[in-house]
Amino acid sequence: PEHCFFLSNTEAWAAKSLSSDTIRKTTNGGTTWSTVFTNTSTGSGMKTIWFCDSNMGFQSRTLAQIQKTTNGGATWSNMTTPLTSSEIMNDFYFFSPTLGWAVGNNGVVLKYTE
């Protein structure tokens, strides 16, 4: 995987982006993994993921996109951001499901509040 995120010692997500974007999830510490999301139409678009809890998560994509899920990664919705097409978010950090930060290239830092 290109990026892994561990919510606990048993629950984690692993993301890869090659010919298609795929997110897999484990709930038993990595003994078994199931695919929760596959997107074959974009490919190479996913950059990083972060989950605040078992349902709410974020992913950054190329072309200045940030997406949010509220169902554990099964579906994703585009978020409105002030990013330009050359800005890519490289990582997230959330203090809670309602407060977080995204950092990217060109010195971009975004604050998320809900």
C-alpha positions in Angstrom: 0.0 0.0 0.0 1.0 3.6 -0.5 -0.5 4.8 2.7 -1.8 3.2 5.9 -3.8 4.7 8.7 -4.3 2.9 12.0 -7.2 4.0 14.2 -6.4 1.4 16.8 -4.4 -1.8 17.1 -7.2 -3.7 15.4 -8.8 -1.2 12.9 -6.8 0.2 9.9 -7.1 1.2 6.3 -4.5 0.7 3.5 -4.7 2.7 0.3 -3.0 2.2 -3.0 -3.2 4.1 -6.3 -1.9 2.5 -9.4 -4.2 1.6 -12.3 -7.1 2.1 -9.9 -7.5 3.6 -6.4 -8.2 1.0 -3.8 -8.8 1.3 -0.1 -8.8 -1.9 2.1 -9.8 -2.2 5.7 -9.0 -4.6 8.6 -10.9 -4.9 11.9 -8.8 -7.7 13.3 -5.3 -6.3 13.4 -4.4 -7.2 9.8 -5.3 -10.9 9.9 -7.8 -10.3 7.1 -8.4 -7.3 4.8 -11.5 -6.4 2.8 -11.8 -3.9 -0.1 -14.1 -1.0 0.9 -13.5 1.2 -2.1 -12.3 0.9 -5.6 -12.2 3.6 -8.2 -11.1 2.5 -11.7 -12.0 5.7 -13.5 -9.4 8.0 -12.0 -6.3 5.9 -11.2 -3.2 7.4 -9.7 -5.2 10.1 -7.9 -5.1 9.2 -4.3 -2.4 10.7 -2.1 -3.1 10.1 1.6 -5.9 9.1 3.9 -6.9 9.8 7.6 -9.8 8.5 9.6 -11.2 10.2 12.7 -13.3 7.3 13.7 -14.7 4.1 12.1 -16.9 6.0 9.7 -15.5 9.5 9.1 -12.4 9.9 7.0 -10.6 12.1 4.5 -8.5 11.5 1.4 -6.5 13.9 -0.7 -6.3 13.5 -4.4 -4.3 15.0 -7.2 -5.7 18.1 -8.9 -6.4 19.8 -5.5 -9.2 17.5 -4.4 -10.0 16.6 -0.8 -12.8 14.0 -0.3 -14.7 13.0 2.8 -16.4 9.7 3.8 -19.0 9.2 6.5 -19.4 5.5 5.9 -16.0 4.0 6.5 -14.7 4.6 3.0 -17.4 3.0 0.9 -18.3 6.3 -0.8 -16.5 9.7 -0.9 -17.7 13.2 -1.6 -15.7 16.2 -2.9 -15.1 19.0 -0.4 -15.0 22.6 -1.3 -11.5 24.0 -0.8 -9.6 27.2 -1.8 -6.9 25.0 -3.5 -5.6 25.7 -7.0 -5.0 22.8 -9.4 -1.2 22.8 -8.7 -1.7 22.3 -4.9 -1.8 18.8 -3.5 -2.4 18.0 0.1 0.2 15.5 1.4 -1.0 14.7 4.9 -3.8 15.2 7.4 -3.9 15.4 11.2 -7.2 15.5 13.1 -7.6 16.3 16.8 -11.2 15.3 16.6 -13.9 14.6 14.0 -14.6 18.4 14.0 -11.0 19.8 14.0 -8.2 19.0 11.7 -5.4 20.2 9.5 -4.2 19.4 6.0 -0.7 20.2 4.7 0.4 20.3 1.2 3.0 21.4 -1.3 3.8 25.1 -1.9 3.4 25.7 1.9 -0.3 25.2 1.9 -2.0 24.6 5.3 -5.8 24.2 5.6 -7.8 24.0 8.8 -11.0 21.9 8.9 -13.7 22.7 11.3 -17.3 21.4 11.4 
